[in-house]
Amino acid sequence: MPQVMKDYGYANGAFGKYHNGKGMDEIHTCSPGHHPLDRGFDYWFGFNSHGTSYYNSPILFRNRENIACAEYTTDKFTEEAVQFIRGNEGSPKLIYLAYNALHGPLGAPAPDKYMSRFQYKSKLLNTYAAYTAAIDDGVAAVMKELEKIGEIDNTMLVFISDNGAPGGAAAVLPKNGPFSGFKGQAYEGGIRVPMFIWYGDKIKQGYVCNEMVSAMDIFPTFFDEAGISLPKQQAVDGKSLMPLLHGTSTKAVHEYLVWMSQQAENWGMYSLSDQQTAEAAFMVRKGDFMLRYIMEEDTYYLHNLKEDRKEGENLIAQYPELTQEMKTIFKDWFQQMIPPIGWRQQLWQNVQFWIPSLPKPLPVKRKTSHKKKTNIVKTL
């Protein structure tokens, strides 16, 4: 997206979490060709890893230079984004502002101006709420700067999370209820996230959308509104949301969506790396129905998400034709996909259940979390 937008005269800035390409050393320098400046961004201030400390992060970069920064990262990323907006007044801009909040570690308190707003009985919950407030204030600061330079009415803002909350021991922090599962699992709790889109009076305000949409749709939505053609050499799975946002179409954006991942027992919890050894799972969403296959169990599940948000009742026996149709959707989708990068073949090849000639996958030695459960409670 930034590469093409740069060709159309956009100034592109990336701020915060990047995590694209392997980190090359202890400070997670981007591997060649994967650096934001190699991918269409004109400026980058952030880090290339799954997470980092909120103060004195040792892995922050300004463009290609590793820098020292004692400031609270949420505020610093906001500050850098606002400066970039101010420095490119009058030019079309793409701002990718990816806060590391609310990702762990959550041990360090936020600045007092945020912490003082909350008086829960839990210190951890106060910190979590303060981290959230810092994001809210950061988004407001971005909007105020756009308003100050007279560009707020011509700016589309999209707010979205990357995945559901992690699993782990019972704690005071919010989870994914009423949905089942968590980050790293093929359940609604793992993949369903909020998305907010603001575009002033150019779209329907206060509209709550119940259509099935995806983060993949952001790319073609931006291009549609900016009058940029999608690159012909690239297959784009997303669809423009502009007809939906304008209220000019009631047609479903996607006939179906497909997810494939590993079914992890935990994800980054208990000092284990279950995500490295967990076997495959896939999901197909069509209308109100979700079909799930978990390789380790060799079992299919079908749920009506409209009536059963917690995915508790398996409807496979009641809908054999729909089940077969959704299996075929996955089969056709999978045959078009490139094998996952860095994912051992035995973890995913058995989902190709329609190819009888495939050898049976080697057994995978799974790690369990039982030995470390007390440690996570202690940490929290």
One Martini backbone bead per residue (centre of mass of N, CA, C, O) as a GRO file, in nm:
protein
  380
    1MET     BB    1   0.059   0.060  -0.025
    2PRO     BB    2   0.292   0.275   0.012
    3GLN     BB    3   0.425   0.233  -0.264
    4VAL     BB    4   0.187   0.337  -0.438
    5MET     BB    5   0.128   0.608  -0.290
    6LYS     BB    6   0.400   0.733  -0.354
    7ASP     BB    7   0.352   0.743  -0.665
    8TYR     BB    8   0.095   0.952  -0.589
    9GLY     BB    9   0.228   1.167  -0.361
   10TYR     BB   10   0.270   1.039  -0.090
   11ALA     BB   11   0.322   1.075   0.253
   12ASN     BB   12   0.499   0.829   0.454
   13GLY     BB   13   0.424   0.712   0.792
   14ALA     BB   14   0.586   0.522   1.058
   15PHE     BB   15   0.454   0.416   1.389
   16GLY     BB   16   0.601   0.180   1.581
   17LYS     BB   17   0.492  -0.113   1.509
   18TYR     BB   18   0.609  -0.360   1.276
   19HIS     BB   19   0.697  -0.666   1.227
   20ASN     BB   20   0.886  -0.711   0.945
   21GLY     BB   21   1.072  -0.937   0.945
   22LYS     BB   22   1.366  -1.026   1.052
   23GLY     BB   23   1.561  -0.999   1.313
   24MET     BB   24   1.924  -0.953   1.306
   25ASP     BB   25   1.935  -0.878   1.621
   26GLU     BB   26   1.912  -0.746   1.943
   27ILE     BB   27   1.754  -0.485   1.789
   28HIS     BB   28   1.588  -0.572   1.532
   29THR     BB   29   1.689  -0.544   1.262
   30CYS     BB   30   1.603  -0.523   0.954
   31SER     BB   31   1.577  -0.700   0.694
   32PRO     BB   32   1.645  -0.705   0.385
   33GLY     BB   33   1.370  -0.528   0.233
   34HIS     BB   34   1.186  -0.475   0.521
   35HIS     BB   35   1.210  -0.195   0.551
   36PRO     BB   36   1.015   0.079   0.550
   37LEU     BB   37   1.203   0.232   0.335
   38ASP     BB   38   1.159  -0.031   0.134
   39ARG     BB   39   0.811   0.009   0.155
   40GLY     BB   40   0.731   0.342   0.111
   41PHE     BB   41   0.852   0.487   0.342
   42ASP     BB   42   0.983   0.805   0.460
   43TYR     BB   43   0.917   0.735   0.771
   44TRP     BB   44   1.062   0.608   1.090
   45PHE     BB   45   0.919   0.530   1.426
   46GLY     BB   46   1.044   0.236   1.592
   47PHE     BB   47   0.979  -0.124   1.594
   48ASN     BB   48   1.105  -0.479   1.532
   49SER     BB   49   0.855  -0.635   1.706
   50HIS     BB   50   0.621  -0.763   1.925
   51GLY     BB   51   0.771  -0.591   2.156
   52THR     BB   52   0.813  -0.344   2.431
   53SER     BB   53   0.918  -0.123   2.627
   54TYR     BB   54   0.785   0.186   2.762
   55TYR     BB   55   1.081   0.236   2.864
   56ASN     BB   56   1.383   0.244   2.741
   57SER     BB   57   1.403   0.139   2.461
   58PRO     BB   58   1.648  -0.057   2.275
   59ILE     BB   59   1.462  -0.080   1.973
   60LEU     BB   60   1.473   0.201   1.857
   61PHE     BB   61   1.390   0.386   1.552
   62ARG     BB   62   1.529   0.622   1.316
   63ASN     BB   63   1.491   0.471   1.067
   64ARG     BB   64   1.830   0.337   1.072
   65GLU     BB   65   1.852   0.443   1.375
   66ASN     BB   66   1.955   0.370   1.679
   67ILE     BB   67   1.785   0.487   1.974
   68ALA     BB   68   1.742   0.689   2.246
   69CYS     BB   69   1.448   0.647   2.481
   70ALA     BB   70   1.271   0.746   2.779
   71GLU     BB   71   0.999   0.757   2.682
   72TYR     BB   72   0.676   0.709   2.644
   73THR     BB   73   0.576   0.546   2.371
   74THR     BB   74   0.292   0.648   2.315
   75ASP     BB   75   0.369   0.951   2.320
   76LYS     BB   76   0.599   0.939   2.110
   77PHE     BB   77   0.436   0.837   1.867
   78THR     BB   78   0.245   1.072   1.861
   79GLU     BB   79   0.451   1.300   1.829
   80GLU     BB   80   0.570   1.200   1.558
   81ALA     BB   81   0.306   1.204   1.396
   82VAL     BB   82   0.242   1.505   1.432
   83GLN     BB   83   0.505   1.611   1.300
   84PHE     BB   84   0.452   1.484   1.024
   85ILE     BB   85   0.194   1.633   0.963
   86ARG     BB   86   0.312   1.920   0.991
   87GLY     BB   87   0.551   1.869   0.772
   88ASN     BB   88   0.291   1.781   0.550
   89GLU     BB   89   0.144   2.021   0.474
   90GLY     BB   90  -0.067   1.981   0.185
   91SER     BB   91  -0.020   1.677   0.178
   92PRO     BB   92  -0.059   1.370   0.111
   93LYS     BB   93  -0.135   1.107   0.362
   94LEU     BB   94   0.027   0.829   0.538
   95ILE     BB   95  -0.063   0.687   0.858
   96TYR     BB   96   0.120   0.457   1.066
   97LEU     BB   97  -0.023   0.386   1.392
   98ALA     BB   98   0.145   0.146   1.611
   99TYR     BB   99   0.081   0.061   1.900
  100ASN     BB  100   0.196  -0.132   2.171
  101ALA     BB  101  -0.050  -0.079   2.286
  102LEU     BB  102  -0.155  -0.347   2.504
  103HIS     BB  103   0.105  -0.475   2.517
  104GLY     BB  104   0.335  -0.642   2.646
  105PRO     BB  105   0.449  -0.512   2.913
  106LEU     BB  106   0.260  -0.415   3.237
  107GLY     BB  107   0.445  -0.306   3.479
  108ALA     BB  108   0.461  -0.020   3.390
  109PRO     BB  109   0.356   0.277   3.452
  110ALA     BB  110   0.199   0.531   3.363
  111PRO     BB  111   0.162   0.832   3.355
  112ASP     BB  112  -0.004   1.033   3.578
  113LYS     BB  113  -0.214   1.156   3.373
  114TYR     BB  114  -0.340   0.856   3.364
  115MET     BB  115  -0.340   0.713   3.646
  116SER     BB  116  -0.527   0.932   3.799
  117ARG     BB  117  -0.810   0.824   3.662
  118PHE     BB  118  -0.761   0.555   3.841
  119GLN     BB  119  -0.935   0.338   4.118
  120TYR     BB  120  -0.873   0.054   4.138
  121LYS     BB  121  -0.788  -0.236   4.318
  122SER     BB  122  -0.604  -0.280   4.070
  123LYS     BB  123  -0.298  -0.213   3.949
  124LEU     BB  124  -0.316  -0.349   3.671
  125LEU     BB  125  -0.585  -0.215   3.580
  126ASN     BB  126  -0.486   0.074   3.596
  127THR     BB  127  -0.267   0.042   3.383
  128TYR     BB  128  -0.445  -0.053   3.151
  129ALA     BB  129  -0.629   0.199   3.146
  130ALA     BB  130  -0.400   0.404   3.101
  131TYR     BB  131  -0.304   0.291   2.831
  132THR     BB  132  -0.574   0.350   2.691
  133ALA     BB  133  -0.582   0.658   2.739
  134ALA     BB  134  -0.326   0.717   2.570
  135ILE     BB  135  -0.454   0.641   2.305
  136ASP     BB  136  -0.690   0.833   2.304
  137ASP     BB  137  -0.512   1.091   2.319
  138GLY     BB  138  -0.352   1.031   2.060
  139VAL     BB  139  -0.584   1.041   1.858
  140ALA     BB  140  -0.673   1.327   1.934
  141ALA     BB  141  -0.406   1.468   1.854
  142VAL     BB  142  -0.420   1.400   1.556
  143MET     BB  143  -0.693   1.541   1.500
  144LYS     BB  144  -0.609   1.827   1.596
  145GLU     BB  145  -0.387   1.869   1.386
  146LEU     BB  146  -0.567   1.840   1.137
  147GLU     BB  147  -0.750   2.077   1.217
  148LYS     BB  148  -0.529   2.300   1.235
  149ILE     BB  149  -0.448   2.249   0.910
  150GLY     BB  150  -0.729   2.181   0.752
  151GLU     BB  151  -0.762   1.827   0.718
  152ILE     BB  152  -1.000   1.668   0.860
  153ASP     BB  153  -1.220   1.661   0.615
  154ASN     BB  154  -0.978   1.486   0.437
  155THR     BB  155  -0.985   1.240   0.656
  156MET     BB  156  -0.913   0.901   0.714
  157LEU     BB  157  -0.996   0.689   0.994
  158VAL     BB  158  -0.845   0.385   1.128
  159PHE     BB  159  -0.947   0.148   1.380
  160ILE     BB  160  -0.743  -0.138   1.491
  161SER     BB  161  -0.690  -0.461   1.564
  162ASP     BB  162  -0.501  -0.774   1.543
  163ASN     BB  163  -0.630  -0.930   1.799
  164GLY     BB  164  -0.700  -1.107   2.044
  165ALA     BB  165  -0.674  -1.196   2.345
  166PRO     BB  166  -0.498  -1.354   2.562
  167GLY     BB  167  -0.433  -1.604   2.747
  168GLY     BB  168  -0.475  -1.758   3.072
  169ALA     BB  169  -0.503  -1.676   3.367
  170ALA     BB  170  -0.687  -1.556   3.590
  171ALA     BB  171  -0.799  -1.210   3.560
  172VAL     BB  172  -0.871  -0.859   3.546
  173LEU     BB  173  -0.846  -0.860   3.259
  174PRO     BB  174  -0.960  -0.837   2.964
  175LYS     BB  175  -1.125  -1.031   2.734
  176ASN     BB  176  -1.349  -1.213   2.488
  177GLY     BB  177  -1.612  -1.171   2.581
  178PRO     BB  178  -1.843  -1.400   2.453
  179PHE     BB  179  -1.599  -1.535   2.332
  180SER     BB  180  -1.405  -1.781   2.221
  181GLY     BB  181  -1.096  -1.778   2.292
  182PHE     BB  182  -0.767  -1.678   2.153
  183LYS     BB  183  -0.483  -1.598   2.077
  184GLY     BB  184  -0.397  -1.853   1.843
  185GLN     BB  185  -0.703  -1.916   1.766
  186ALA     BB  186  -0.994  -2.081   1.605
  187TYR     BB  187  -1.168  -1.822   1.715
  188GLU     BB  188  -1.337  -1.542   1.778
  189GLY     BB  189  -1.133  -1.455   2.011
  190GLY     BB  190  -0.886  -1.443   1.791
  191ILE     BB  191  -1.024  -1.258   1.530
  192ARG     BB  192  -1.213  -1.063   1.673
  193VAL     BB  193  -1.245  -0.711   1.604
  194PRO     BB  194  -1.231  -0.383   1.614
  195MET     BB  195  -1.384  -0.122   1.398
  196PHE     BB  196  -1.304   0.219   1.313
  197ILE     BB  197  -1.462   0.483   1.114
  198TRP     BB  198  -1.347   0.812   1.009
  199TYR     BB  199  -1.516   1.085   0.782
  200GLY     BB  200  -1.716   1.253   0.880
  201ASP     BB  201  -1.966   1.362   0.643
  202LYS     BB  202  -1.884   1.132   0.418
  203ILE     BB  203  -2.033   0.947   0.621
  204LYS     BB  204  -2.203   0.753   0.819
  205GLN     BB  205  -2.309   0.842   1.128
  206GLY     BB  206  -2.339   0.604   1.381
  207TYR     BB  207  -2.270   0.340   1.236
  208VAL     BB  208  -2.359  -0.004   1.270
  209CYS     BB  209  -2.178  -0.279   1.156
  210ASN     BB  210  -2.270  -0.632   1.052
  211GLU     BB  211  -2.067  -0.689   0.856
  212MET     BB  212  -1.832  -0.878   0.680
  213VAL     BB  213  -1.506  -0.783   0.763
  214SER     BB  214  -1.162  -0.669   0.689
  215ALA     BB  215  -0.839  -0.566   0.699
  216MET     BB  216  -0.807  -0.606   0.385
  217ASP     BB  217  -1.007  -0.353   0.316
  218ILE     BB  218  -0.830  -0.101   0.350
  219PHE     BB  219  -0.673  -0.083   0.093
  220PRO     BB  220  -0.917  -0.050  -0.120
  221THR     BB  221  -1.051   0.187   0.026
  222PHE     BB  222  -0.831   0.398  -0.007
  223PHE     BB  223  -0.807   0.376  -0.316
  224ASP     BB  224  -1.094   0.449  -0.388
  225GLU     BB  225  -1.094   0.739  -0.256
  226ALA     BB  226  -0.811   0.829  -0.408
  227GLY     BB  227  -0.808   0.719  -0.713
  228ILE     BB  228  -0.662   0.432  -0.704
  229SER     BB  229  -0.529   0.177  -0.857
  230LEU     BB  230  -0.494  -0.136  -0.851
  231PRO     BB  231  -0.257  -0.357  -0.871
  232LYS     BB  232  -0.215  -0.581  -1.134
  233GLN     BB  233   0.030  -0.769  -1.001
  234GLN     BB  234  -0.188  -0.796  -0.760
  235ALA     BB  235  -0.352  -0.975  -0.531
  236VAL     BB  236  -0.672  -0.872  -0.393
  237ASP     BB  237  -0.885  -0.961  -0.125
  238GLY     BB  238  -1.010  -0.707  -0.083
  239LYS     BB  239  -1.269  -0.458  -0.018
  240SER     BB  240  -1.453  -0.198  -0.065
  241LEU     BB  241  -1.630   0.018   0.183
  242MET     BB  242  -1.770   0.269   0.055
  243PRO     BB  243  -2.062   0.175  -0.003
  244LEU     BB  244  -2.118   0.121   0.297
  245LEU     BB  245  -2.041   0.408   0.412
  246HIS     BB  246  -2.255   0.558   0.216
  247GLY     BB  247  -2.523   0.373   0.185
  248THR     BB  248  -2.542   0.240  -0.133
  249SER     BB  249  -2.511  -0.059   0.002
  250THR     BB  250  -2.636  -0.409   0.087
  251LYS     BB  251  -2.413  -0.570  -0.003
  252ALA     BB  252  -2.203  -0.803   0.047
  253VAL     BB  253  -1.865  -0.794   0.069
  254HIS     BB  254  -1.855  -1.105   0.155
  255GLU     BB  255  -1.919  -1.436   0.099
  256TYR     BB  256  -1.631  -1.503   0.226
  257LEU     BB  257  -1.400  -1.634   0.479
  258VAL     BB  258  -1.047  -1.712   0.553
  259TRP     BB  259  -0.868  -1.913   0.797
  260MET     BB  260  -0.515  -1.978   0.891
  261SER     BB  261  -0.363  -2.171   1.155
  262GLN     BB  262  -0.280  -2.221   1.477
  263GLN     BB  263  -0.355  -2.431   1.770
  264ALA     BB  264  -0.294  -2.284   2.048
  265GLU     BB  265  -0.266  -2.311   2.388
  266ASN     BB  266  -0.063  -2.075   2.360
  267TRP     BB  267   0.068  -1.717   2.352
  268GLY     BB  268   0.340  -1.630   2.517
  269MET     BB  269   0.304  -1.821   2.757
  270TYR     BB  270   0.487  -1.953   3.017
  271SER     BB  271   0.762  -1.952   2.849
  272LEU     BB  272   0.641  -2.053   2.581
  273SER     BB  273   0.626  -2.205   2.226
  274ASP     BB  274   0.351  -2.324   2.098
  275GLN     BB  275   0.350  -2.179   1.812
  276GLN     BB  276   0.583  -2.381   1.699
  277THR     BB  277   0.393  -2.671   1.745
  278ALA     BB  278   0.128  -2.618   1.648
  279GLU     BB  279  -0.133  -2.709   1.483
  280ALA     BB  280  -0.370  -2.691   1.256
  281ALA     BB  281  -0.619  -2.446   1.144
  282PHE     BB  282  -0.957  -2.373   1.021
  283MET     BB  283  -1.170  -2.115   0.868
  284VAL     BB  284  -1.520  -2.059   0.765
  285ARG     BB  285  -1.707  -1.779   0.648
  286LYS     BB  286  -2.077  -1.787   0.603
  287GLY     BB  287  -2.243  -1.566   0.704
  288ASP     BB  288  -2.349  -1.708   1.011
  289PHE     BB  289  -2.125  -1.923   0.947
  290MET     BB  290  -1.885  -2.154   1.108
  291LEU     BB  291  -1.604  -2.335   1.001
  292ARG     BB  292  -1.411  -2.593   1.173
  293TYR     BB  293  -1.063  -2.716   1.174
  294ILE     BB  294  -0.883  -2.958   1.379
  295MET     BB  295  -0.615  -3.148   1.342
  296GLU     BB  296  -0.560  -3.279   1.622
  297GLU     BB  297  -0.873  -3.387   1.619
  298ASP     BB  298  -1.015  -3.436   1.350
  299THR     BB  299  -1.240  -3.186   1.352
  300TYR     BB  300  -1.564  -3.061   1.305
  301TYR     BB  301  -1.719  -2.727   1.311
  302LEU     BB  302  -2.056  -2.583   1.347
  303HIS     BB  303  -2.171  -2.236   1.353
  304ASN     BB  304  -2.410  -1.999   1.474
  305LEU     BB  305  -2.325  -1.672   1.542
  306LYS     BB  306  -2.603  -1.537   1.589
  307GLU     BB  307  -2.694  -1.771   1.816
  308ASP     BB  308  -2.365  -1.858   1.886
  309ARG     BB  309  -2.106  -1.686   2.010
  310LYS     BB  310  -1.951  -1.927   2.178
  311GLU     BB  311  -1.941  -2.193   2.018
  312GLY     BB  312  -2.113  -2.463   2.150
  313GLU     BB  313  -2.274  -2.570   1.889
  314ASN     BB  314  -2.279  -2.851   1.686
  315LEU     BB  315  -2.409  -2.853   1.327
  316ILE     BB  316  -2.319  -3.077   1.128
  317ALA     BB  317  -2.573  -3.273   1.116
  318GLN     BB  318  -2.783  -3.040   1.011
  319TYR     BB  319  -2.547  -2.935   0.771
  320PRO     BB  320  -2.415  -3.104   0.520
  321GLU     BB  321  -2.414  -2.913   0.269
  322LEU     BB  322  -2.276  -2.667   0.397
  323THR     BB  323  -2.023  -2.812   0.486
  324GLN     BB  324  -1.927  -2.893   0.201
  325GLU     BB  325  -1.912  -2.609   0.083
  326MET     BB  326  -1.696  -2.503   0.292
  327LYS     BB  327  -1.479  -2.707   0.223
  328THR     BB  328  -1.447  -2.616  -0.073
  329ILE     BB  329  -1.357  -2.332  -0.016
  330PHE     BB  330  -1.096  -2.412   0.123
  331LYS     BB  331  -0.968  -2.579  -0.097
  332ASP     BB  332  -0.952  -2.352  -0.310
  333TRP     BB  333  -0.786  -2.157  -0.136
  334PHE     BB  334  -0.536  -2.336  -0.063
  335GLN     BB  335  -0.438  -2.386  -0.366
  336GLN     BB  336  -0.346  -2.067  -0.384
  337MET     BB  337  -0.139  -2.099  -0.165
  338ILE     BB  338   0.137  -2.032   0.002
  339PRO     BB  339   0.343  -2.160   0.198
  340PRO     BB  340   0.428  -2.108   0.502
  341ILE     BB  341   0.648  -1.920   0.662
  342GLY     BB  342   0.824  -2.105   0.893
  343TRP     BB  343   0.644  -2.371   0.851
  344ARG     BB  344   0.614  -2.677   0.918
  345GLN     BB  345   0.479  -2.917   0.727
  346GLN     BB  346   0.347  -3.103   0.954
  347LEU     BB  347   0.149  -2.864   1.052
  348TRP     BB  348  -0.025  -2.840   0.749
  349GLN     BB  349  -0.059  -3.078   0.533
  350ASN     BB  350  -0.322  -3.231   0.652
  351VAL     BB  351  -0.535  -3.026   0.529
  352GLN     BB  352  -0.493  -3.199   0.260
  353PHE     BB  353  -0.743  -3.423   0.252
  354TRP     BB  354  -0.772  -3.452  -0.083
  355ILE     BB  355  -0.472  -3.593  -0.070
  356PRO     BB  356  -0.388  -3.927  -0.052
  357SER     BB  357  -0.065  -3.918  -0.123
  358LEU     BB  358  -0.001  -3.808   0.136
  359PRO     BB  359   0.187  -3.817   0.388
  360LYS     BB  360   0.206  -3.871   0.702
  361PRO     BB  361   0.262  -3.688   0.953
  362LEU     BB  362   0.466  -3.610   1.179
  363PRO     BB  363   0.500  -3.602   1.492
  364VAL     BB  364   0.432  -3.355   1.739
  365LYS     BB  365   0.599  -3.194   1.990
  366ARG     BB  366   0.437  -3.084   2.263
  367LYS     BB  367   0.371  -2.821   2.460
  368THR     BB  368   0.308  -2.729   2.796
  369SER     BB  369   0.165  -2.527   3.075
  370HIS     BB  370   0.168  -2.660   3.363
  371LYS     BB  371   0.455  -2.571   3.487
  372LYS     BB  372   0.375  -2.234   3.452
  373LYS     BB  373   0.113  -2.120   3.588
  374THR     BB  374   0.223  -1.974   3.841
  375ASN     BB  375   0.402  -1.762   3.699
  376ILE     BB  376   0.176  -1.589   3.570
  377VAL     BB  377   0.041  -1.507   3.830
  378LYS     BB  378   0.287  -1.367   3.948
  379THR     BB  379   0.326  -1.160   3.724
  380LEU     BB  380   0.030  -1.034   3.743
   0.00000   0.00000   0.00000
